[in-house]
Amino acid sequence: MRVKCPICDKEVEWEQNPYHPFCSERCKLIDLGKWAAEQYRFPGNKNSGETEQKEDENDESSENGKKSDR
């Protein structure tokens, strides 16, 4: 089976290629570098991590307030 390399679009054999789905180690490392540089993104709320962290902090502060009221 032949597939296209996702980096350079070169057609390569899938079964005999140790770098599949890439055509070479070079393309594999280019892809890894793009992940490391955060060039690939998943769709979603841009600030979801910050929102969750703020909610956790609010929960902790409200629990601390309850303890001091007792």
C-alpha atoms as a printed R data frame, in Angstrom:
   type eleno elety resid chain resno       x      y      z
1  ATOM     1    CA   MET     A     1   0.000  0.000  0.000
2  ATOM     2    CA   ARG     A     2   1.306  3.452 -0.891
3  ATOM     3    CA   VAL     A     3   0.550  6.556  1.189
4  ATOM     4    CA   LYS     A     4   1.530 10.216  0.999
5  ATOM     5    CA   CYS     A     5   3.900 11.653  3.586
6  ATOM     6    CA   PRO     A     6   1.929 14.234  5.634
7  ATOM     7    CA   ILE     A     7   4.886 16.646  5.547
8  ATOM     8    CA   CYS     A     8   6.216 16.582  1.967
9  ATOM     9    CA   ASP     A     9   3.441 14.665  0.098
10 ATOM    10    CA   LYS     A    10   5.941 12.161 -1.314
11 ATOM    11    CA   GLU     A    11   4.369  8.742 -1.986
12 ATOM    12    CA   VAL     A    12   5.977  5.942  0.039
13 ATOM    13    CA   GLU     A    13   5.375  2.277  0.808
14 ATOM    14    CA   TRP     A    14   3.589  1.802  4.133
15 ATOM    15    CA   GLU     A    15   4.650 -1.747  5.019
16 ATOM    16    CA   GLN     A    16   8.408 -1.545  4.456
17 ATOM    17    CA   ASN     A    17   8.871  1.999  5.768
18 ATOM    18    CA   PRO     A    18  10.242  2.274  9.337
19 ATOM    19    CA   TYR     A    19   9.183  5.954  9.479
20 ATOM    20    CA   HIS     A    20   5.553  5.514  8.423
21 ATOM    21    CA   PRO     A    21   3.441  7.540  7.944
22 ATOM    22    CA   PHE     A    22   6.405  9.761  7.056
23 ATOM    23    CA   CYS     A    23   8.792  9.155  4.168
24 ATOM    24    CA   SER     A    24  11.978  9.697  6.164
25 ATOM    25    CA   GLU     A    25  13.417 10.501  9.571
26 ATOM    26    CA   ARG     A    26  13.717 14.123  8.428
27 ATOM    27    CA   CYS     A    27   9.956 14.475  7.877
28 ATOM    28    CA   LYS     A    28   9.281 12.664 11.147
29 ATOM    29    CA   LEU     A    29  11.477 15.166 13.035
30 ATOM    30    CA   ILE     A    30   9.868 18.128 11.241
31 ATOM    31    CA   ASP     A    31   6.475 16.894 12.462
32 ATOM    32    CA   LEU     A    32   7.784 16.441 16.008
33 ATOM    33    CA   GLY     A    33   9.187 19.982 15.926
34 ATOM    34    CA   LYS     A    34   5.800 21.351 14.872
35 ATOM    35    CA   TRP     A    35   4.158 19.635 17.857
36 ATOM    36    CA   ALA     A    36   6.856 20.969 20.196
37 ATOM    37    CA   ALA     A    37   6.422 24.498 18.825
38 ATOM    38    CA   GLU     A    38   2.637 24.176 19.330
39 ATOM    39    CA   GLN     A    39   1.944 24.736 15.636
40 ATOM    40    CA   TYR     A    40  -0.726 22.030 15.721
41 ATOM    41    CA   ARG     A    41  -3.872 22.862 17.673
42 ATOM    42    CA   PHE     A    42  -7.029 21.033 18.614
43 ATOM    43    CA   PRO     A    43 -10.275 22.981 18.335
44 ATOM    44    CA   GLY     A    44 -11.788 24.107 21.604
45 ATOM    45    CA   ASN     A    45 -12.097 26.942 24.068
46 ATOM    46    CA   LYS     A    46  -8.891 28.961 23.951
47 ATOM    47    CA   ASN     A    47  -8.787 29.648 27.680
48 ATOM    48    CA   SER     A    48 -10.264 26.391 28.971
49 ATOM    49    CA   GLY     A    49  -7.166 25.644 31.089
50 ATOM    50    CA   GLU     A    50  -7.239 29.064 32.723
51 ATOM    51    CA   THR     A    51 -10.968 28.811 33.405
52 ATOM    52    CA   GLU     A    52 -10.609 25.415 35.078
53 ATOM    53    CA   GLN     A    53  -7.714 26.675 37.217
54 ATOM    54    CA   LYS     A    54  -9.681 29.746 38.345
55 ATOM    55    CA   GLU     A    55 -12.683 27.561 39.208
56 ATOM    56    CA   ASP     A    56 -10.443 25.291 41.301
57 ATOM    57    CA   GLU     A    57  -8.988 28.313 43.106
58 ATOM    58    CA   ASN     A    58 -12.502 29.653 43.785
59 ATOM    59    CA   ASP     A    59 -13.577 26.282 45.184
60 ATOM    60    CA   GLU     A    60 -10.563 26.213 47.507
61 ATOM    61    CA   SER     A    61 -11.128 29.769 48.743
62 ATOM    62    CA   SER     A    62 -14.816 29.102 49.405
63 ATOM    63    CA   GLU     A    63 -13.916 25.958 51.349
64 ATOM    64    CA   ASN     A    64 -11.386 27.938 53.373
65 ATOM    65    CA   GLY     A    65 -14.056 30.559 54.078
66 ATOM    66    CA   LYS     A    66 -16.432 27.886 55.351
67 ATOM    67    CA   LYS     A    67 -13.810 26.515 57.709
68 ATOM    68    CA   SER     A    68 -13.118 29.924 59.224
69 ATOM    69    CA   ASP     A    69 -16.854 30.589 59.747
70 ATOM    70    CA   ARG     A    70 -17.225 27.548 61.987
